[in-house]
Amino acid sequence: MGGDKEVLDAINNIVASLGIGPLDTESADDKSDDSSNVLEKEFVDCRIKSIRFSDFRLFPKQYNGDYGLSFLNDKEPSSCVFIGANGTGKSSIYSALEYAYTGYSSHREEVYGIDTYLNYAFVDKGTSSLSLSMSSGDCKKIDIPNNTVMDYPRSFFCSEHDINIISKEQNLARFVLEQTGYADLWKLKSELENKISKLSNVNRQGSKLSGKRKREVLIELKKMSDAKIEELNRFSNLESIDEVELKKEHLLFKARWDKFKSTVTINSKNLNPQVTSTTSEIDKSAEAKLLEMYKTLWKVINEEMLDELRELVASMDTINDSDENEEITKEISTLKTAQTIVMEIIGSLFKEICTDFSEFIEKELVYFSPSKNEDIFTFFTKDDNYISLSIKADGHKDPFTTDAPSYLNTFRFRIYCILLKVSLSIWYMKKSKTILPIVIDDIFSSSDFDNNNRLDIFIYEICELYNSQIKEKCKCNIPLQLIILTHDNQAKYALEKGLNTAKIHKTLTSDVISKRIFSPIDIKGHESEFRKADFINLYI
């Protein structure tokens, strides 16, 4: 990147696609929240009216009308509580809605991780599809695996998969950004960190040479290398020890050579011709062995020296020109500016979410506390982008700081995860001015609660949160659509009660659909009783 302006332009191109708006170097903390912006355009209603399945998970293709599910009550999209035993298709319904709206399947990731998970009987016949009818008037046919999906964020879908992820997540910022459609922002943050790290490592390697001096050193090293190769070739062809020129690096041979020479001199004075002949043959044999030993050892030593020269030549590529170092330093500075801006954006998003929803999360966690004297405060830690808890409880003189997975018991941690997902969903709806269904997959059980009243109040409070954040603050009259799947009868009644209480208090404006769903095996032979206009509904 050539400068700060180019970096900011690159960041603005990304964040503009995310709907954040243009950025500058002004601290996010100094920017006032212009609440009037959220009222500038009408909300888009993307609640669901119906969905049809064709060769999808539990539901085979039907030639007399596909299986489907209606979410309409008096022709209006409604909140729903569906109950079904294992094997009736609850997970298939959840997967269908999740995949259609987001292009992601948490069940596929969590349980199976195989490409054909969404196909009927796990067989890839190329015929699996979903058909959606939405309040906006859109009717979408989604072929699998062609991914012709709507690509909304995953915060609107809550399952056991999310609870597992949050319990293991070390940096909650990444989870929040991915759940609210800002995954590209986290990716940009990671790419900036990697680029800065790589450039910093390059900048620290080797010494700094001018380009001219670097070329001179390379020429000298090349000359030395060529000379060594020439010398290696010459000495490999030695025929006589007399051709050897003893240098200081050859002193290993000097004592042996002197002894050999003196032996040859003594033998040459022997007057016995027969002895002289035999001695001469011994001398030649010794000379040949000495010569071969010399050539072998010399080759080893000089090839090592040649390898070192080659390594020196190669290492010159890591020695930066002084002007190149200046360019790298400048680029690192520019990237750090971009990194600061990106971190401020992430921090401002977290701060905004905490400001809007921390009180709601705190109140619900305290409500489900086994202690009568517990206070919980959530706060955003900017340095590590995490939401921490400040706890004041029995047995502790002073408040202490911890995190949700470490402090909350299993049940309250599940509540915390649902609260976080619902908060992120409502925040996204407010930010994007798009109303979407919130879908919760079979994570409620009456055995988790002290009594059913606590469960219905929990659901009622979610409706109240939507009412205060969307209806009152944003002046949007589109009702909340909450779709809950469960296997538990008592939980179904409590969930239904909570939604009906919200309707009485005018938080919801339409009647609630509370039905038992049936599997294709249960429906077989009774299709006429379940038939809607163009599909076989899963409930009567």
C-alpha positions as CSV (number, residue, x, y, z in Angstrom):
1,M,0.0,0.0,0.0
2,G,1.3,3.4,-0.9
3,G,0.0,5.5,1.9
4,D,-2.6,6.2,4.5
5,K,-5.3,7.4,2.0
6,E,-5.0,4.1,0.0
7,V,-5.4,2.1,3.2
8,L,-8.4,4.1,4.4
9,D,-10.0,3.8,0.9
10,A,-9.4,0.0,0.9
11,I,-11.0,-0.3,4.4
12,N,-13.9,1.9,3.3
13,N,-14.6,-0.3,0.4
14,I,-15.0,-3.3,2.7
15,V,-17.0,-1.5,5.5
16,A,-19.2,0.1,2.9
17,S,-20.3,-3.3,1.8
18,L,-21.0,-4.2,5.4
19,G,-23.2,-1.1,5.8
20,I,-21.0,0.6,8.4
21,G,-20.4,3.7,6.4
22,P,-17.2,5.6,5.5
23,L,-14.5,5.8,8.1
24,D,-11.8,8.2,9.1
25,T,-9.1,8.3,11.7
26,E,-11.3,9.9,14.4
27,S,-11.6,7.7,17.5
28,A,-14.8,5.8,17.5
29,D,-15.3,6.9,21.2
30,D,-15.5,10.5,20.0
31,K,-18.3,9.9,17.5
32,S,-21.8,10.6,18.6
33,D,-24.6,8.1,17.8
34,D,-26.9,9.7,15.4
35,S,-30.1,7.8,16.2
36,S,-32.0,9.7,13.5
37,N,-30.2,7.6,10.8
38,V,-32.1,4.5,11.8
39,L,-35.4,6.2,10.9
40,E,-34.4,7.3,7.4
41,K,-35.8,4.3,5.6
42,E,-38.6,1.8,6.0
43,F,-37.9,-1.6,7.5
44,V,-38.0,-4.6,5.2
45,D,-40.2,-7.5,6.3
46,C,-38.4,-10.8,5.7
47,R,-40.4,-13.0,8.0
48,I,-41.4,-16.4,6.7
49,K,-44.8,-17.4,5.5
50,S,-44.1,-21.0,4.5
51,I,-41.4,-23.4,3.5
52,R,-41.5,-26.5,1.2
53,F,-39.0,-29.4,1.2
54,S,-38.0,-31.5,-1.8
55,D,-35.6,-34.4,-1.2
56,F,-34.4,-32.5,1.9
57,R,-33.3,-34.4,5.0
58,L,-36.3,-36.3,6.3
59,F,-38.6,-35.2,3.5
60,P,-38.6,-37.1,0.2
61,K,-39.8,-35.5,-3.1
62,Q,-43.6,-35.9,-3.5
63,Y,-45.1,-35.9,-7.0
64,N,-48.6,-35.1,-5.5
65,G,-47.2,-32.0,-3.6
66,D,-44.1,-31.6,-1.5
67,Y,-44.0,-31.6,2.3
68,G,-44.0,-28.2,3.9
69,L,-44.7,-26.0,6.9
70,S,-47.0,-23.0,7.2
71,F,-46.1,-20.1,9.6
72,L,-49.3,-18.2,8.8
73,N,-52.1,-17.4,11.2
74,D,-55.0,-15.4,9.6
75,K,-52.7,-14.8,6.5
76,E,-50.1,-13.1,8.7
77,P,-46.6,-14.5,9.6
78,S,-46.9,-15.7,13.2
79,S,-44.7,-16.8,16.1
80,C,-44.8,-20.6,16.5
81,V,-44.1,-23.3,19.0
82,F,-43.7,-26.7,17.3
83,I,-43.5,-29.9,19.3
84,G,-42.4,-33.3,18.0
85,A,-40.9,-36.5,19.2
86,N,-37.5,-37.6,18.0
87,G,-37.6,-38.4,14.3
88,T,-40.5,-36.2,13.4
89,G,-38.3,-33.7,11.5
90,K,-37.6,-30.9,14.0
91,S,-33.9,-30.7,13.2
92,S,-34.7,-30.9,9.5
93,I,-37.0,-27.9,9.8
94,Y,-34.4,-26.0,11.7
95,S,-31.7,-26.9,9.1
96,A,-33.9,-25.9,6.3
97,L,-34.7,-22.4,7.7
98,E,-31.1,-21.9,8.8
99,Y,-29.6,-22.9,5.4
100,A,-32.2,-20.9,3.4
101,Y,-31.5,-17.7,5.3
102,T,-27.8,-18.0,5.9
103,G,-26.3,-20.7,3.6
104,Y,-24.9,-22.4,6.7
105,S,-26.0,-25.6,8.5
106,S,-24.9,-25.9,12.2
107,H,-26.2,-29.5,12.4
108,R,-24.0,-30.5,9.5
109,E,-21.0,-28.9,11.1
110,E,-21.7,-30.1,14.6
111,V,-22.9,-33.7,14.0
112,Y,-22.0,-35.0,10.6
113,G,-19.7,-32.6,8.7
114,I,-20.6,-34.3,5.4
115,D,-21.7,-32.6,2.2
116,T,-24.8,-34.8,1.7
117,Y,-26.2,-34.1,5.2
118,L,-28.9,-31.9,3.8
119,N,-30.0,-34.4,1.1
120,Y,-32.8,-36.9,1.6
121,A,-31.3,-40.2,2.9
122,F,-27.8,-38.6,2.6
123,V,-27.9,-39.4,-1.2
124,D,-26.7,-36.7,-3.6
125,K,-29.1,-37.0,-6.5
126,G,-28.9,-33.3,-7.4
127,T,-32.7,-32.8,-6.7
128,S,-32.7,-31.4,-3.1
129,S,-34.3,-28.0,-2.8
130,L,-36.2,-25.6,-0.6
131,S,-39.0,-23.2,-1.5
132,L,-39.7,-20.2,0.7
133,S,-42.5,-17.6,0.7
134,M,-41.8,-14.5,2.7
135,S,-43.7,-11.4,3.9
136,S,-41.8,-9.2,1.5
137,G,-43.6,-11.0,-1.3
138,D,-40.5,-12.9,-2.4
139,C,-40.7,-16.5,-3.3
140,K,-37.3,-18.2,-3.4
141,K,-36.4,-21.6,-4.6
142,I,-33.1,-22.8,-3.2
143,D,-31.3,-25.6,-4.9
144,I,-28.8,-27.7,-2.9
145,P,-25.8,-27.5,-3.1
146,N,-25.8,-24.6,-5.5
147,N,-26.0,-22.2,-2.5
148,T,-28.7,-19.9,-4.0
149,V,-29.3,-18.6,-0.4
150,M,-30.1,-15.2,1.1
151,D,-26.9,-14.9,3.1
152,Y,-28.3,-13.3,6.2
153,P,-26.2,-13.5,9.4
154,R,-26.3,-16.6,11.7
155,S,-27.3,-14.7,14.9
156,F,-31.0,-15.5,14.1
157,F,-30.5,-19.2,14.6
158,C,-29.7,-20.7,18.0
159,S,-29.0,-24.4,18.7
160,E,-26.8,-26.6,20.8
161,H,-24.0,-25.9,18.2
162,D,-23.8,-22.2,19.3
163,I,-23.7,-23.2,23.0
164,N,-20.7,-25.4,22.3
165,I,-18.9,-22.7,20.3
166,I,-19.4,-20.0,22.9
167,S,-18.2,-22.3,25.7
168,K,-14.9,-22.7,23.8
169,E,-14.5,-19.3,22.2
170,Q,-11.4,-17.4,23.5
171,N,-12.1,-14.2,21.7
172,L,-15.8,-13.3,21.7
173,A,-15.3,-10.5,19.2
174,R,-14.8,-13.1,16.4
175,F,-18.0,-14.9,17.3
176,V,-20.0,-11.6,17.5
177,L,-18.7,-10.3,14.2
178,E,-19.4,-13.6,12.4
179,Q,-22.9,-13.8,13.9
180,T,-23.8,-10.3,12.8
181,G,-22.5,-10.3,9.3
182,Y,-19.2,-8.6,9.9
183,A,-16.9,-11.6,9.3
184,D,-15.0,-9.7,6.6
185,L,-14.1,-7.1,9.3
186,W,-12.5,-9.9,11.4
187,K,-10.8,-11.3,8.3
188,L,-9.4,-7.8,7.5
189,K,-8.1,-7.5,11.1
190,S,-6.3,-10.9,10.8
191,E,-4.8,-10.1,7.4
192,L,-3.4,-6.8,8.7
193,E,-1.8,-8.6,11.7
194,N,-0.2,-11.2,9.4
195,K,1.1,-8.7,6.9
196,I,2.6,-6.5,9.7
197,S,4.2,-9.5,11.3
198,K,5.8,-10.7,8.0
199,L,7.1,-7.3,7.0
200,S,8.5,-6.8,10.5
201,N,10.4,-10.1,10.2
202,V,11.8,-9.1,6.8
203,N,12.9,-5.8,8.2
204,R,14.8,-7.5,11.0
205,Q,16.7,-9.9,8.8
206,G,20.4,-9.4,7.8
207,S,22.3,-6.1,7.6
208,K,21.5,-3.0,5.5
209,L,23.5,-2.5,2.4
210,S,23.2,0.0,-0.4
211,G,22.1,-1.5,-3.7
212,K,25.6,-0.8,-5.3
213,R,27.5,-2.4,-2.4
214,K,25.2,-5.4,-2.4
215,R,26.0,-6.0,-6.1
216,E,29.8,-5.7,-5.5
217,V,29.6,-8.3,-2.7
218,L,27.7,-10.7,-5.0
219,I,30.3,-10.3,-7.7
220,E,33.2,-11.0,-5.3
221,L,31.4,-14.1,-3.9
222,K,30.8,-15.3,-7.4
223,K,34.5,-14.9,-8.3
224,M,35.5,-16.9,-5.2
225,S,33.0,-19.6,-6.0
226,D,34.2,-19.9,-9.6
227,A,37.8,-20.1,-8.4
228,K,37.0,-22.9,-6.0
229,I,35.2,-24.8,-8.7
230,E,38.2,-24.5,-11.0
231,E,40.6,-25.6,-8.3
232,L,38.4,-28.5,-7.4
233,N,38.4,-29.7,-11.0
234,R,42.2,-29.3,-11.3
235,F,43.0,-31.2,-8.1
236,S,40.6,-34.0,-9.0
237,N,42.9,-34.8,-12.0
238,L,46.3,-34.9,-10.1
239,E,48.5,-37.7,-11.2
240,S,51.6,-37.2,-9.0
241,I,52.2,-36.1,-5.5
242,D,54.9,-33.7,-7.0
243,E,52.1,-31.6,-8.5
244,V,50.8,-30.9,-5.0
245,E,51.5,-27.4,-3.7
246,L,51.3,-27.5,0.0
247,K,49.5,-24.5,1.4
248,K,48.7,-23.6,5.0
249,E,45.4,-25.4,4.7
250,H,47.3,-28.6,3.6
251,L,49.6,-28.8,6.7
252,L,47.8,-32.0,7.6
253,F,50.0,-33.7,5.0
254,K,53.3,-32.0,5.7
255,A,54.7,-34.4,8.4
256,R,53.6,-37.5,6.3
257,W,55.0,-36.0,3.2
258,D,58.4,-35.2,4.7
259,K,58.6,-38.7,6.1
260,F,57.8,-40.2,2.7
261,K,60.4,-38.1,0.9
262,S,63.1,-39.1,3.4
263,T,62.2,-42.7,2.9
264,V,62.5,-42.4,-0.9
265,T,65.9,-40.7,-0.5
266,I,67.3,-43.5,1.7
267,N,65.9,-46.2,-0.7
268,S,67.5,-44.6,-3.7
269,K,71.0,-45.1,-2.1
270,N,70.6,-48.8,-1.7
271,L,73.1,-50.6,-3.9
272,N,71.3,-54.0,-4.1
273,P,69.4,-53.8,-7.5
274,Q,66.8,-56.4,-6.4
275,V,66.0,-54.5,-3.2
276,T,66.0,-51.2,-5.0
277,S,63.4,-52.5,-7.4
278,T,61.1,-53.9,-4.7
279,T,61.5,-50.7,-2.7
280,S,60.6,-48.6,-5.7
281,E,57.3,-50.5,-6.2
282,I,56.5,-49.9,-2.5
283,D,57.3,-46.2,-2.8
284,K,55.0,-45.9,-5.9
285,S,52.2,-47.7,-4.1
286,A,52.6,-45.5,-1.0
287,E,52.7,-42.4,-3.2
288,A,49.5,-43.4,-4.9
289,K,47.7,-44.1,-1.7
290,L,48.9,-40.8,-0.2
291,L,47.8,-38.9,-3.4
292,E,44.3,-40.5,-3.3
293,M,43.9,-39.7,0.4
294,Y,45.0,-36.2,-0.2
295,K,42.6,-35.7,-3.2
296,T,39.6,-37.2,-1.3
297,L,40.1,-35.1,1.9
298,W,40.8,-32.0,-0.2
299,K,37.6,-32.6,-2.1
300,V,35.6,-32.9,1.1
301,I,37.1,-29.7,2.6
302,N,36.7,-27.6,-0.5
303,E,33.2,-28.8,-1.4
304,E,32.1,-27.7,2.1
305,M,33.8,-24.3,1.4
306,L,32.0,-24.1,-1.9
307,D,28.6,-24.9,-0.2
308,E,29.3,-22.1,2.3
309,L,30.0,-19.7,-0.6
310,R,26.7,-20.7,-2.3
311,E,24.8,-20.2,1.0
312,L,26.4,-16.7,1.3
313,V,25.2,-15.8,-2.2
314,A,21.7,-17.1,-1.5
315,S,21.6,-15.2,1.8
316,M,22.2,-11.9,0.0
317,D,18.6,-12.0,-1.1
318,T,17.6,-11.6,2.5
319,I,19.8,-8.6,3.0
320,N,17.7,-5.5,2.4
321,D,18.8,-2.5,0.5
322,S,18.7,0.5,2.8
323,D,16.1,2.2,0.6
324,E,14.0,-1.0,0.6
325,N,14.0,-1.0,4.4
326,E,12.7,2.6,4.4
327,E,9.8,1.4,2.1
328,I,9.0,-1.5,4.4
329,T,9.0,0.7,7.5
330,K,6.7,3.1,5.7
331,E,4.3,0.3,4.7
332,I,4.3,-1.1,8.3
333,S,3.4,2.3,9.6
334,T,0.5,2.6,7.1
335,L,-0.8,-0.9,7.9
336,K,-0.6,-0.1,11.7
337,T,-2.8,3.0,11.0
338,A,-5.3,0.7,9.2
339,Q,-5.1,-1.8,12.1
340,T,-5.9,0.9,14.7
341,I,-8.9,2.0,12.7
342,V,-10.2,-1.6,12.3
343,M,-9.8,-2.2,16.0
344,E,-11.7,1.0,16.8
345,I,-14.5,-0.2,14.5
346,I,-14.6,-3.6,16.3
347,G,-14.5,-1.8,19.7
348,S,-17.3,0.6,18.7
349,L,-19.5,-2.3,17.6
350,F,-19.0,-4.2,20.8
351,K,-19.6,-1.1,22.9
352,E,-22.8,-0.4,21.0
353,I,-24.1,-4.0,21.6
354,C,-23.1,-3.9,25.3
355,T,-24.8,-0.5,25.7
356,D,-28.1,-1.7,24.1
357,F,-28.4,-5.2,25.6
358,S,-26.2,-5.5,28.8
359,E,-29.0,-4.5,31.1
360,F,-31.3,-7.1,29.6
361,I,-28.7,-9.9,29.9
362,E,-27.9,-9.0,33.5
363,K,-31.5,-8.9,34.6
364,E,-32.3,-12.3,33.1
365,L,-29.1,-14.0,34.5
366,V,-30.0,-12.6,38.0
367,Y,-33.6,-13.8,37.6
368,F,-32.5,-17.4,37.1
369,S,-29.8,-17.2,39.9
370,P,-30.1,-19.8,42.7
371,S,-28.9,-17.1,45.0
372,K,-31.2,-14.4,46.4
373,N,-28.3,-11.9,46.8
374,E,-26.5,-11.9,43.5
375,D,-25.8,-9.0,41.2
376,I,-24.3,-9.4,37.8
377,F,-22.8,-6.6,35.6
378,T,-21.5,-7.2,32.1
379,F,-18.8,-5.1,30.6
380,F,-16.8,-5.0,27.5
381,T,-13.0,-5.4,27.8
382,K,-11.5,-3.5,24.8
383,D,-8.0,-4.9,25.0
384,D,-9.0,-8.5,24.4
385,N,-12.5,-7.9,22.9
386,Y,-14.4,-9.9,25.4
387,I,-17.6,-9.5,27.4
388,S,-16.7,-10.1,31.1
389,L,-18.9,-10.4,34.2
390,S,-18.6,-8.5,37.4
391,I,-20.2,-10.6,40.1
392,K,-21.4,-9.6,43.6
393,A,-22.6,-12.8,45.4
394,D,-23.1,-14.4,48.8
395,G,-19.8,-15.5,50.3
396,H,-17.8,-12.8,48.5
397,K,-17.1,-9.5,50.3
398,D,-16.1,-7.6,47.2
399,P,-17.3,-8.0,43.5
400,F,-15.0,-10.2,41.4
401,T,-14.5,-10.4,37.7
402,T,-14.9,-13.6,35.6
403,D,-16.4,-14.8,32.3
404,A,-19.7,-16.6,31.6
405,P,-18.3,-20.1,30.9
406,S,-16.3,-20.1,34.1
407,Y,-18.9,-18.8,36.5
408,L,-22.4,-19.8,35.2
409,N,-23.8,-23.3,35.8
410,T,-24.8,-25.4,32.8
411,F,-28.4,-24.2,32.7
412,R,-27.6,-20.5,33.2
413,F,-24.9,-20.6,30.6
414,R,-27.4,-21.9,28.1
415,I,-29.7,-19.0,29.0
416,Y,-26.7,-16.6,28.6
417,C,-26.0,-18.0,25.1
418,I,-29.7,-17.6,24.0
419,L,-29.7,-14.1,25.4
420,L,-26.6,-13.2,23.5
421,K,-27.9,-14.6,20.3
422,V,-31.3,-12.9,20.6
423,S,-29.6,-9.6,21.5
424,L,-27.3,-9.9,18.4
425,S,-30.4,-10.7,16.2
426,I,-32.3,-7.6,17.4
427,W,-29.2,-5.4,17.1
428,Y,-28.8,-6.5,13.5
429,M,-32.5,-5.9,12.7
430,K,-32.2,-2.4,14.1
431,K,-28.9,-1.8,12.3
432,S,-29.9,-3.2,8.9
433,K,-33.6,-2.3,9.1
434,T,-34.5,-5.8,8.2
435,I,-37.0,-7.9,10.2
436,L,-36.2,-11.7,10.2
437,P,-37.5,-14.7,12.2
438,I,-35.6,-15.8,15.3
439,V,-35.4,-19.6,15.4
440,I,-34.5,-21.6,18.5
441,D,-33.9,-25.4,18.1
442,D,-35.0,-27.7,20.9
443,I,-32.8,-26.4,23.7
444,F,-35.6,-25.8,26.2
445,S,-36.7,-28.5,28.6
446,S,-39.1,-28.1,31.5
447,S,-36.7,-30.1,33.8
448,D,-34.2,-27.2,33.4
449,F,-36.5,-24.8,35.2
450,D,-37.8,-24.6,38.7
451,N,-41.3,-24.2,37.3
452,N,-43.0,-23.4,34.0
453,N,-43.7,-19.8,35.0
454,R,-40.0,-19.0,34.8
455,L,-39.8,-20.3,31.2
456,D,-42.8,-18.3,30.1
457,I,-41.4,-15.1,31.7
458,F,-38.1,-15.7,29.9
459,I,-39.9,-15.8,26.5
460,Y,-42.1,-12.8,27.5
461,E,-38.9,-10.8,28.3
462,I,-37.5,-11.6,24.8
463,C,-40.7,-10.2,23.3
464,E,-40.4,-7.1,25.5
465,L,-36.8,-6.6,24.4
466,Y,-37.9,-6.6,20.7
467,N,-40.7,-4.3,21.5
468,S,-38.5,-1.7,23.2
469,Q,-35.6,-1.9,20.7
470,I,-37.5,-2.1,17.4
471,K,-41.1,-0.9,18.0
472,E,-40.4,1.9,20.4
473,K,-37.0,3.1,19.5
474,C,-37.2,2.5,15.7
475,K,-41.0,3.1,15.3
476,C,-41.3,-0.2,13.4
477,N,-44.7,-1.9,13.6
478,I,-43.7,-5.3,12.2
479,P,-44.3,-7.9,14.8
480,L,-41.6,-10.3,16.1
481,Q,-41.6,-13.8,14.6
482,L,-40.2,-16.2,17.1
483,I,-40.1,-19.9,16.0
484,I,-39.3,-22.5,18.7
485,L,-38.9,-26.2,18.3
486,T,-39.1,-28.5,21.3
487,H,-39.7,-32.2,22.3
488,D,-41.0,-31.4,25.8
489,N,-44.8,-31.0,26.4
490,Q,-44.4,-28.9,29.6
491,A,-41.9,-26.6,27.8
492,K,-44.3,-26.3,24.9
493,Y,-47.1,-25.1,27.2
494,A,-44.9,-22.7,29.0
495,L,-43.5,-21.3,25.8
496,E,-47.0,-20.9,24.4
497,K,-48.0,-19.1,27.6
498,G,-45.1,-16.7,27.4
499,L,-46.0,-15.7,23.8
500,N,-49.7,-15.4,24.6
501,T,-48.8,-13.2,27.6
502,A,-46.8,-11.0,25.2
503,K,-49.9,-10.8,22.9
504,I,-52.1,-9.7,25.8
505,H,-49.6,-6.9,26.6
506,K,-49.6,-6.1,22.8
507,T,-45.9,-7.0,22.5
508,L,-47.1,-9.5,19.9
509,T,-50.0,-8.6,17.6
510,S,-50.9,-12.0,16.1
511,D,-52.1,-15.3,17.6
512,V,-49.5,-17.9,18.3
513,I,-49.3,-21.1,16.3
514,S,-48.7,-24.0,18.8
515,K,-48.8,-27.3,17.0
516,R,-47.5,-30.9,17.1
517,I,-45.7,-31.8,13.9
518,F,-45.8,-35.2,12.2
519,S,-43.3,-37.1,10.2
520,P,-43.8,-38.3,6.6
521,I,-44.3,-41.8,8.0
522,D,-47.1,-40.5,10.3
523,I,-48.8,-38.6,7.5
524,K,-48.7,-41.4,5.0
525,G,-52.3,-42.4,4.1
526,H,-53.7,-39.2,5.6
527,E,-52.3,-36.7,3.1
528,S,-55.7,-35.1,2.4
529,E,-56.1,-34.0,6.1
530,F,-52.7,-32.2,6.0
531,R,-52.9,-30.7,2.6
532,K,-52.6,-26.9,2.1
533,A,-53.0,-25.2,-1.3
534,D,-49.8,-26.6,-2.9
535,F,-48.0,-28.7,-0.2
536,I,-48.6,-31.2,2.5
537,N,-48.4,-29.3,5.8
538,L,-46.6,-31.1,8.7
539,Y,-49.4,-30.2,11.2
540,I,-53.2,-30.1,11.2
